[in-house]
Amino acid sequence: MTEILNCGKKISTPIITAYLENDTDEDFARRVKGRIEKTVLPDVCQYMEEVYTADNAFLVVKLDLDRIKLLRLEVDIDSIICK
């Protein structure tokens, strides 16, 4: 359990079974899943595009807000942006 919660690089047993106290509320289950499951940027964006100029390079990302909402992820644009 500690390896999973601390995001260990080598997890000896990468499977865990957890039961919800409230197993009849689908919305609640999705929120729990969104909190514990690893989500990466390609999972929640419509597209990513590399843009190069003479002086800089940028990554343009269009977030899929409907997908974020569907997955019940507790994120917003400010929490995703790398500053």
N, C-alpha and C positions, 0 to 999 in steps of 0.2 A: 504494500500500500504506500509506504514512504517513497519508494522509487517512482511510482506513478505520480503522486502529488508533487514531488520535487522535480519532475521531468528528467529523471535520470537517463543518460545516454544508452546504457545497457540495462534493460529491465529483464531480470531473470524469469519472471512469469508475467507476460504482458497482458493477461486476461484477468478481469475482476468481474464478479457478479454482484450487483447491488440491487436491492429491492426497495421500492418506494413505499413509504408509509401510506400514501394516498395513491393507490394504483388505478383509480378510476378517472382521474382528471388528466386528459391528454395535454392540455395547455401547460399544466404544472410539469408534466413529464418532459415536454419539449424545453421548458426553461431550465430544468435540471441538466438535461443533456447539453444544452448550449453552454452551461457553466463549466462542465467538466470535460467535454470533448474538444480536442485540438481542432481549431479552424484556421486555415491559412488563407491568404489574400485571394488566390484564384477561386476559392470556394464561394466568395461573396462579391465578385466583380463581374461586370459584363464584358469588359475588355481591358487590356493593358497595352500601352503603346510606348515605345522608346522614341524620344525626340532628341535630336542632336543639333546643336548650333555650333558656331565657330568657337565659342567660349565655354559652353556648358552641355550637359546631358540631363535630360529629364525623363521621368517615367509618368505618363499620363494614365490614370486609373479611373474608370467609370464604375462606381459601386452599384451593385444591384440591391437597392434598398428594400425591394419586395422580398428578396431572398433572405436578407438580414432579418427582416420582420418575421418571415415564415420560420426561420430557425430559432426564433426567440433569443437572438443574441443581444446582450446588453452592451452594445457598442454604438458609438456615433462617429461622425467624421473626425472630430477632434481627438478621439482616442485611437484612431487609426493612423493619422498623419504623423510621419517622422519629421521632427523638427531639428 
